[in-house]
């Protein structure tokens, strides 16, 4: 099946790019906010943390692991009732934000937790010896010292979110994934199929370059 590529580009492709950027940007921002809280709690309540609590750590740890073990398409379908409850629909870019945020929060939390563990314990002990509270240690020592790693992990996580968003397009979320499947793969149109791939590669490169630059400025 042949397409009017001028129409596809103006009316479909451009909108798909905006939809993809919308889903990735908003779901990543919400996920990062939630993930920072989860990662801080995991870091604090770990057996070697500032406030060890086996029950809290184990509960959050298990929940995060369970959600991360789900293939995204299966998770997206399984949380449809929750999605409808929150946004009133289970189809489209806004509906996709719910499962994307759930997955993103768990993914980013693991990355941030790893970043926190890169902070030298001697630096933390020095802050404790000077009377710093746990909150002050987290804010002024752990998060500050881990910031370059956090930025790098945000970059990695955002790129992962882009890939997940493209997959979500296969079941009604819209965006570049939907264009690649509907107009490219299903209609054997290699121009649209590989054109979408090229656009995704460009977006990944932009995210990576921006992340690298920000990471250097916070060192």
C-alpha positions as CSV (number, residue, x, y, z in Angstrom):
1,X,0.0,0.0,0.0
2,X,1.4,3.4,-1.0
3,X,1.1,6.5,1.0
4,X,1.2,10.2,0.4
5,X,4.4,10.8,2.4
6,X,3.8,14.5,2.5
7,X,0.5,13.9,4.3
8,X,2.0,11.3,6.6
9,X,4.9,13.6,7.5
10,X,2.7,16.7,8.2
11,X,-0.4,15.1,9.7
12,X,0.9,11.9,11.3
13,X,4.6,11.9,11.9
14,X,5.0,15.3,13.4
15,X,2.1,14.7,15.8
16,X,3.6,11.3,16.7
17,X,6.9,12.9,17.6
18,X,5.1,15.4,19.9
19,X,3.1,12.6,21.5
20,X,6.2,10.6,22.1
21,X,8.1,13.5,23.7
22,X,5.0,14.3,25.8
23,X,4.8,10.7,27.1
24,X,8.5,10.4,27.8
25,X,9.0,13.8,29.3
26,X,6.0,13.8,31.6
27,X,6.2,10.1,32.7
28,X,9.9,10.5,33.3
29,X,9.5,13.6,35.5
30,X,6.8,12.0,37.6
31,X,8.8,8.7,37.8
32,X,11.9,10.5,38.9
33,X,10.1,12.4,41.7
34,X,8.6,9.1,43.0
35,X,11.8,7.2,42.5
36,X,13.9,9.6,44.5
37,X,11.6,9.1,47.5
38,X,11.6,5.3,47.1
39,X,15.4,5.3,46.6
40,X,16.0,7.4,49.7
41,X,13.7,5.1,51.8
42,X,15.5,2.0,50.5
43,X,18.9,3.6,51.2
44,X,17.9,4.7,54.7
45,X,16.2,1.4,55.7
46,X,18.9,-0.9,54.3
47,X,20.6,-3.1,56.9
48,X,23.7,-0.9,56.6
49,X,21.7,2.3,56.2
50,X,21.1,5.3,58.5
51,X,17.8,3.9,59.8
52,X,17.8,0.1,59.3
53,X,14.3,-1.3,59.0
54,X,14.0,-4.8,57.6
55,X,10.2,-4.7,57.2
56,X,10.1,-1.4,55.3
57,X,13.1,-2.2,53.1
58,X,11.8,-5.7,52.3
59,X,8.3,-4.5,51.5
60,X,9.4,-1.8,49.0
61,X,12.2,-4.0,47.6
62,X,9.7,-6.8,46.8
63,X,7.2,-4.5,45.2
64,X,9.8,-2.9,43.1
65,X,11.2,-6.3,42.0
66,X,7.7,-7.6,41.2
67,X,6.8,-4.6,39.0
68,X,10.2,-4.7,37.2
69,X,9.8,-8.4,36.4
70,X,6.6,-7.7,34.4
71,X,7.0,-7.3,30.6
72,X,5.7,-3.8,30.0
73,X,2.9,-4.7,27.5
74,X,1.5,-7.2,30.1
75,X,1.7,-4.6,32.9
76,X,0.0,-2.0,30.7
77,X,-2.9,-4.3,30.1
78,X,-3.1,-5.5,33.7
79,X,-3.4,-2.0,35.2
80,X,-6.2,-0.9,32.8
81,X,-8.7,-0.7,35.7
82,X,-6.3,1.6,37.6
83,X,-5.6,3.7,34.4
84,X,-9.4,4.2,33.9
85,X,-9.8,5.1,37.5
86,X,-7.1,7.8,37.3
87,X,-7.5,9.3,33.8
88,X,-10.9,8.0,32.7
89,X,-9.7,6.0,29.7
90,X,-7.3,3.2,28.9
91,X,-6.3,4.4,25.4
92,X,-4.1,7.2,24.2
93,X,-1.1,9.1,25.3
94,X,-2.5,10.3,28.6
95,X,-3.6,6.8,29.6
96,X,-0.2,5.5,28.8
97,X,1.3,7.8,31.5
98,X,-0.1,5.6,34.3
99,X,1.8,2.3,33.4
100,X,4.8,4.3,32.2
101,X,5.1,6.0,35.5
102,X,4.7,2.8,37.5
103,X,7.4,1.1,35.5
104,X,9.6,4.2,35.5
105,X,9.4,4.8,39.2
106,X,10.6,1.3,39.9
107,X,13.3,1.5,37.3
108,X,14.7,4.9,38.3
109,X,14.5,4.0,42.0
110,X,17.0,1.1,41.5
111,X,19.3,3.4,39.5
112,X,19.2,6.1,42.2
113,X,19.7,3.6,45.0
114,X,22.8,2.4,43.2
115,X,24.0,6.1,42.8
116,X,23.6,6.6,46.6
117,X,25.8,3.7,47.3
118,X,28.7,5.3,45.4
119,X,29.0,7.9,48.1
120,X,32.0,7.3,50.3
121,X,30.9,6.1,53.8
122,X,33.8,8.1,55.3
123,X,32.1,11.3,54.1
124,X,28.8,10.3,55.7
125,X,30.5,9.4,58.9
126,X,32.3,12.7,59.0
127,X,28.9,14.5,58.6
128,X,27.4,12.4,61.4
129,X,30.4,13.2,63.7
130,X,29.7,16.9,63.2
131,X,26.1,16.4,64.3
132,X,24.3,16.4,61.0
133,X,20.8,15.0,61.1
134,X,19.8,12.1,58.9
135,X,17.8,14.5,56.6
136,X,20.8,16.8,56.4
137,X,23.1,13.9,55.5
138,X,20.7,12.7,52.7
139,X,20.2,16.2,51.3
140,X,23.6,17.8,51.7
141,X,25.9,14.7,51.5
142,X,24.4,11.7,49.8
143,X,22.3,13.4,47.1
144,X,24.9,16.1,46.5
145,X,27.8,13.7,46.2
146,X,25.8,11.2,44.1
147,X,24.5,13.9,41.7
148,X,26.8,13.2,38.7
149,X,25.8,9.5,38.9
150,X,22.2,10.4,39.4
151,X,22.2,12.6,36.3
152,X,23.8,9.8,34.3
153,X,21.2,7.4,35.5
154,X,18.4,9.8,34.7
155,X,19.8,9.9,31.1
156,X,20.0,6.1,31.0
157,X,16.5,5.8,32.4
158,X,15.0,8.4,30.1
159,X,16.3,6.5,27.1
160,X,14.8,3.3,28.5
161,X,11.5,5.2,28.9
162,X,11.7,6.2,25.2
163,X,12.0,2.5,24.2
164,X,9.1,1.5,26.5
165,X,6.9,4.3,25.1
166,X,7.6,3.1,21.6
167,X,6.4,-0.4,22.6
168,X,3.3,1.1,24.2
169,X,2.4,2.5,20.9
170,X,1.6,-1.0,19.7
171,X,-1.5,-1.2,21.9
172,X,-3.1,2.2,21.5
173,X,-0.8,4.7,23.2
174,X,0.0,6.6,20.0
175,X,3.4,8.1,19.3
176,X,6.2,6.9,17.1
177,X,5.7,3.3,18.1
178,X,2.1,3.4,16.7
179,X,3.3,4.9,13.5
180,X,6.0,2.3,13.0
181,X,3.5,-0.5,13.6
182,X,0.4,0.8,11.8
183,X,1.9,2.6,8.9
184,X,5.2,0.8,8.5
185,X,5.2,-2.8,9.7
186,X,1.6,-3.8,9.1
187,X,1.7,-2.2,5.6
188,X,5.2,-3.4,4.7
189,X,6.3,0.2,4.2
190,X,10.1,0.3,4.9
191,X,10.3,4.1,4.3
192,X,8.0,4.8,7.3
193,X,9.4,1.9,9.3
194,X,13.0,2.9,9.1
195,X,12.2,6.6,9.1
196,X,10.7,6.1,12.5
197,X,13.8,4.2,13.7
198,X,16.0,7.0,12.5
199,X,13.9,9.6,14.4
200,X,14.1,7.5,17.6
201,X,17.9,7.2,17.2
202,X,18.1,11.0,16.9
203,X,16.0,11.5,20.0
204,X,18.2,9.1,21.9
205,X,21.4,10.9,20.8
206,X,19.9,14.3,21.9
207,X,19.0,12.8,25.3
208,X,22.5,11.3,25.7
209,X,24.4,14.4,24.7
210,X,22.3,16.6,27.0
211,X,22.7,14.2,29.9
212,X,26.5,14.0,29.4
213,X,26.7,17.8,29.4
214,X,24.6,18.2,32.6
215,X,26.5,15.5,34.3
216,X,29.8,17.4,33.7
217,X,28.4,20.6,35.1
218,X,27.3,19.1,38.4
219,X,30.7,17.4,39.2
